[in-house]
Amino acid sequence: MRRRDDKIARAAHIKERTHGTSNEISLSVLDAAKYKETTQRFSLRDLLADRRDARDQSVSRETGEHVSRETSKRGSSSCEQATGDDARKCQSRLRIEKRSVKQTAKRKKAVHASDSGEKASSKMQAAPKRMSIEQEVARRKARRRKGRIVAISTVVAASLAIVSVGVWAWHCQVTEQQGYESELMDALRLVSEADETILQIDAIVDDPFAVETDEQRQEVYSSIEQTKGLLTNADGKAREVSEKLSDPSVREVANQTVMSISARQDMIKHGLQLVEASESAELATEKCDTAWQVVLDADAQAREATKHAGQNEVDASKQRTLEAKELFSKGREQLESLQVDCPTADFTALIEYVEKRMNALDLAVRSDDALSEKNKEEAIALNDAYNAAEEEAAAMAVSLPSDPKQLIKDAYFTTWSEVIRSYGGQRAAAGTSDAVIRDYLGAQGK
């Protein structure tokens, strides 16, 4: 027991040059104080029993074997029954066991320390070596180069995306504009189809009394509604695309197309008036021809009557004179009817001439009657009056038109002069617009 206290005393030393602070007491002093407190609190027998249990537990942890509580109890009970030498043997055995436990713990610490050292050494080996300045510069250049490549790649990718979007938008716009231009071409094709009828109207306006005019009028009447529909459809297409076309030149063509269609519509409007008026005038000329032909036939009969009178064929002369008077009367009636149907023309001179001829023929009939009655003086006087009337009629005939139909034609052009001028103005406007369109189509053809 004294030896144990000496060991404790040697262990519980104080460092030199200390001032008694808690940090200046070594760990051995703390361990010794703890051990001393433990020995004072328990008896030797209890201490030995506890340490034996601790030894058995530590051995069991090392070897992996299980030590039961009964074994510990048997060990403690055997120690309790031992006396004298047995107690000393037990103490020496306990010391040996204690040393072995301490050695085992030291070996564990050494193994743990070696493991820690190996791990630390492996970590030190795994740590990268310090680079040189050249290597560090190269590494940084490579990193900057990689960064530039990534940045350039990003910019290129973004640029390609923007270009792709722009190309796609441009393609869509071009496709859309091509669609509008196609609509414009459709409008021009419709105008071209409508021109077939408009050209016929144009020909009638230029020469309303031509031989083939009547056939042209019938074609115009049969196709005019379809032509109006074509121009209306073309006008809608041209107006729609003129607001959407982006190319100024093409948009100008669309605007010119709209103007050309409008001019053509006015041409149709005025042209139809002229076609109808010319048709009425044409019918009037036909009636005039018929009436004047009757007058000419009457004049021929009057001449025949004069021949018979010169041959002293009184009865034959009288018969021809009556036939001539009847024809003149018929001709006058036709001319008067024509005057009602065609009020714009003045047939007064023709009617007066026919009446003068009829009066002269009355004198001729009376002269023939006087000759039949052997009243020579009266017959001569009436014959002189007939000759005077014929001279007056001849003077009137000088002022008459060589072709009475010209009165109707002149009246037509006088009456419809304003409409004819308007038609000509619209035709000129259409021609101006058509010139721009032809230039564009010619450029497209090239």
Buried (B, 14 or more C-beta within 10 A) or exposed (E): EEEEEEEBEEBBEEEEEEEEEEEEBBEEBEEBBEBBEEBEEEEEEEBBBBBBBBBBEBBEEEEEEEBEEEEBEEBBEEBEEBEEEEBEEBBEEBEEBBEEBEEBEEEEEEEEEEEEEEEEEEEEEEEEEEEEEEEEEEEEEEEEEEEEEEEEEEEEEEEEEEEEEEEEEEEEEEEEBEEBBEBBBBBBEBBEBBBEBBEBBBBBBEEBBBEEBBEBBEBBBEBBEEBBEBBEBBBBBBBBBBEEBEEEEBBBBBBBBBBBBBBBBBBBBBBBBBBEBBBBBBBBBEBBBEBBEBBEBBBBBBEBBBEBBEEEBBEBBBBBBBBBBBBBBBBBBBBBEBBEEBEBBEBEBBBBBBBBBBBBBBBBBBBBBBBEEEBEEBBEBBBEBBBEBBEBBEEBBEEBEEEBBBBBBBBBEEBBEEBBEBBBBBBEBBEEBBEBBEEBEEEEEE
